[in-house]
Amino acid sequence: MIMINAEFHRELQESLKAVNALSEGIDPFSGEVLSEDTILNDVMMIRFFYRLHGQFGKVIDIANKSQKSRVRSQADYIITPEQIAQIQIRERDCFMKEIAEQIDCLGEDINGRKFQTRWISEWLVACGAMEVRADDNGKNRKYATETGRKIGFRTEVRSSSYGDYPVTLVNPEGQRFIIENINGIITGTPVSCVSKGCEAK
C-alpha cells in the first residue's frame, strides 16, 4: 500500500505541473517559452518529460485509490462519544499499542476486526507528527517529527538481537491528542499540527 501525507501529495502535484510544463516547452517557473537552443527543448528530453509526467500521474492515482480503500476499511469501526469519554489517559509515557488496545476494548468493528495501532501511526504521518524513514536495510520506519515532539510524541532507538529499531512513546498530552481525534483517525481525516494545537486541514 502506498501511503502519502498531505505535504508529499502537494509536492507530487507541483512536480507533475512542472514536468507537464517542460514537456510542452514551457519554463515551469516563469511560464515563458523555452529558448530553442536549450537542452530542455531537445526532442529526447521532451519525450522523457512526457514519460515522467505519465509516471507521476500513475503514482498519484495509485496512492489516492489506496487511501480511499484504507479509509473505507477503517470507517467500519464504531465508537461512540460516551465510549471515547471512558478512555483513560495514563500519567506515564506509553506505547501507541496500549492506546489502541484500550480503544478496542470499548469500540467495535462491524466486521469483527480490532482497532489497529497502525491506523494511529499512519494518521500521525499524514498530520506531520511522524515521518517515514528507511533504515539501513531499506525497511520503512516511523519516527516522531519536531512537530510531533511538541505535542507529546518521542521516538527512541532500541536494540535487539535483530538490530536497532525505533519505538515511539506517547506522553499524557500526546495521549489526549489521540483520544480527541479518534474519529479523524477512523475516517482518515488528518489535521494540520502547529506548536500549540492542531486544526483540521
Buried (B, 14 or more C-beta within 10 A) or exposed (E): EEBBBBEBBEEBEEBBEBBBBBBBBBBBEEEEEBEEEEEBBEEEBBEBBBEBBEEBBEBBEEBEEBBEEBEEBBEEBEBEEEBBEEBEBEEEBBEBEEBBEBBBEBBBBEEEEBBBBBBBBBBBBBBBBBBBEEEEEEEEBBBBBEBBBBBBBBBEEEEEEEEEEBEBBBBBEBBBBBBEBBEBBBBBBBBBBEEEEBEEE
